[in-house]
Amino acid sequence: MARSSSGFVAGLTAAAVVAVGVLAYQASASAPTDLAAKPKAPGTSPPSVSPSGGPKQPVKNPLTVPAGSGTGERVVYALADRRVWLVDGKGKATRTFTVMPSTVDPLPGAYTVTSRSGSVRGSDGVQIEHVVRFATAQDVAIGFSAAVDGSTPTPDPSKKTGGIRMKRADGDALWTFASIGAKVVVVA
């Protein structure tokens, strides 16, 4: 009995050594030829590469207002970026911040602020403040708000909610900026 156990362990050990060898070969084959290479000129560096192998895209300036978001004073909400911009009448962002989207998103387009509430309980049961509503989708009111406790948790995907949550300081700024009738532009 002992002989078959030791043979089994030896087989597993051999397989592990082969697997490590294959991984080491793959790593060495994809590594640069000279890891200690210096840039050719001062202040330059070799091009960076993204995890997909292509060149990295330049980092976007977060204050850059999305193209196609209209003109004039407005709130811009980018669904994919999970970001809001408060844009002045000259088209310049005065503030930008990230948000936690709700489970129901508004469609891209232009809206106006239709109602506001200073302090209420959200549809998820959380006490919220500075609610700025601007759309309805799937029979759910959509609006910006901040949780009184400062949290921005991921919403429960099993519930239809329309609260786009932000930090309290951002909620204060949006509350001051977006009164009834203010323009809100949603972009993909």
Residue pairs with C-beta under 8 A, 6 or more apart in sequence:
37 46
39 45
39 46
47 55
47 56
48 55
48 56
49 55
49 56
50 56
50 57
62 83
62 96
63 85
63 93
63 96
64 93
65 76
65 85
65 87
65 91
65 92
65 93
66 76
66 78
66 81
66 85
66 187
68 187
69 76
69 85
69 87
69 185
69 187
70 76
70 110
70 183
70 185
71 91
72 87
72 89
72 91
72 183
73 87
73 88
73 89
73 182
73 183
74 87
74 182
74 183
74 184
74 185
75 84
75 85
75 86
75 87
75 134
75 144
75 174
75 177
75 178
75 182
75 183
75 184
75 185
76 84
76 85
76 87
76 184
76 185
76 186
76 187
77 83
77 84
77 99
77 106
77 144
77 164
77 184
77 185
77 186
77 187
78 84
78 85
78 187
78 188
79 101
79 105
79 108
79 186
79 187
79 188
80 188
82 98
82 99
82 100
82 101
83 96
83 97
83 98
83 99
84 96
84 97
84 98
84 99
84 144
84 164
84 166
84 170
84 174
85 93
85 95
85 96
86 93
86 94
86 95
86 96
86 173
86 174
86 177
86 178
87 93
87 94
88 94
94 177
95 170
95 173
95 177
97 166
97 167
97 170
97 173
98 166
99 144
99 152
99 164
99 165
99 166
99 170
100 152
100 153
100 154
100 155
100 164
100 165
100 166
101 155
101 164
102 140
102 142
102 155
102 161
102 162
102 163
102 164
102 165
103 155
103 156
103 157
103 159
103 160
103 161
104 137
104 138
104 140
104 142
104 160
104 161
104 162
105 137
105 142
106 134
106 135
106 137
106 142
106 186
107 135
107 137
107 186
108 186
108 187
108 188
109 185
109 186
110 183
110 184
110 185
110 186
111 134
111 135
111 183
111 184
111 185
111 186
112 134
112 181
112 182
112 183
112 184
113 132
113 133
113 134
113 178
113 179
113 180
113 181
113 182
113 184
114 133
114 134
114 180
115 133
115 143
115 180
116 130
116 131
116 132
116 133
116 175
116 178
116 179
116 180
117 131
117 133
118 129
118 130
118 131
119 127
119 128
119 129
119 148
120 127
120 128
120 131
121 127
121 128
122 128
122 145
122 147
122 161
122 163
123 140
123 159
123 160
123 161
123 162
123 163
124 155
124 156
124 159
124 161
124 163
126 147
126 148
126 149
126 151
127 147
127 148
127 149
128 145
128 146
128 147
128 148
128 163
128 165
129 145
129 146
129 148
129 168
129 171
130 144
130 145
130 146
130 171
130 172
130 174
130 175
131 143
131 144
131 145
131 163
132 143
132 144
132 145
132 174
132 175
132 178
133 141
133 142
133 143
134 142
134 143
134 144
134 184
135 141
135 142
135 143
135 184
135 186
136 142
136 162
137 162
138 160
139 160
140 160
140 161
140 162
141 162
142 162
142 164
143 162
143 163
143 164
144 163
144 164
144 166
144 171
144 174
144 178
145 163
145 164
145 165
145 166
145 171
146 165
146 166
146 167
146 168
146 170
146 171
146 172
147 165
147 168
148 168
150 167
150 168
151 165
152 165
152 166
152 167
153 165
155 161
155 163
166 174
178 184
